[in-house]
């Protein structure tokens, strides 16, 4: 009899527990549905900003686009992307606005009245800030001498890329960041096939196929009837960071020594390019390159997709570059490719669960001419 009563009591207790669990699960689901409906469909400015951020972030990934497509039509998604995307510009770098100060030119010290004792310095700045109420962490390298920046590329081009530290070793570099993008179907690309072009030491090593084929057939001076234009991000013989849409012939006339193609540009001739929206690529890990008016090169990497660092928008990295004096700046390949090394040490925290990605290209820092590399480390909050 007592056992029967105990059994009934246990059943009632179990039913209560199951009921509580069911109500809790239902409440969570309903909260998620109602919150999603408010975010995606409510006509409030604040919720629209959150909606746009979720959509642009999801659509910038290879694996999470379903989040946006679950609630919105393709046309609605495209409108959100169009409203936030950086508009193409025809503006190109004005080289005269950059006064490069290099220890290669002994007249620089006399002309500028400066002591060039710190020209070999590399300053590493740890950056902490917030975007959309969430914390992000990043790292900025300031390289005083722009002649030390070299574009490296994998020695197995067309087959497989190299991890950043492997590329640094190949070129005997002291540090660097990832550069251009690569064919990455379903997020499993191996970095072997770049997107766009690669120019290294004035030579085209990838891209501009139709132009090179035409020259091979008709001679080096031959100009094809239709020339391809690429978004150039690179350095000329004067060590000025060149941004702009150029043909191969125009790039040669500018004496471009090292370059890749990527987008978008963030700052051109001191003018911010993102003046509406957040840039259209959501919150993600980022890599960018810039140059100040005295020639100092800025190499920026922001961690993302992690509890300690959510990532940033394109507008965020534009604003960071502006804060540190960039006159010209461009976005580079980001996401799980975002990587920074200095003196054989991995500086940031790449987000890929598989570890560092294989890369086609990298902007690297070559050793100083006198071998006297000094490094300063500081921490700053943004903004």
Beta strands, then each sheet from edge to edge (+ up, - down):
strand 1: 121-131
strand 2: 134-143
strand 3: 149-153
strand 4: 173-178
strand 5: 198-200
strand 6: 203-206
strand 7: 230-236
strand 8: 241-246
strand 9: 256-261
strand 10: 265-268
strand 11: 271-272
strand 12: 286-292
strand 13: 297-302
strand 14: 326-332
strand 15: 340-342
strand 16: 345-346
strand 17: 361-366
strand 18: 374-382
sheet 1: 11+ 10- 14+ 12- 13+ 2- 1+ 18+
sheet 2: 3+ 17- 4+ 15- 16+
sheet 3: 6+ 5- 9+ 7- 8+
end
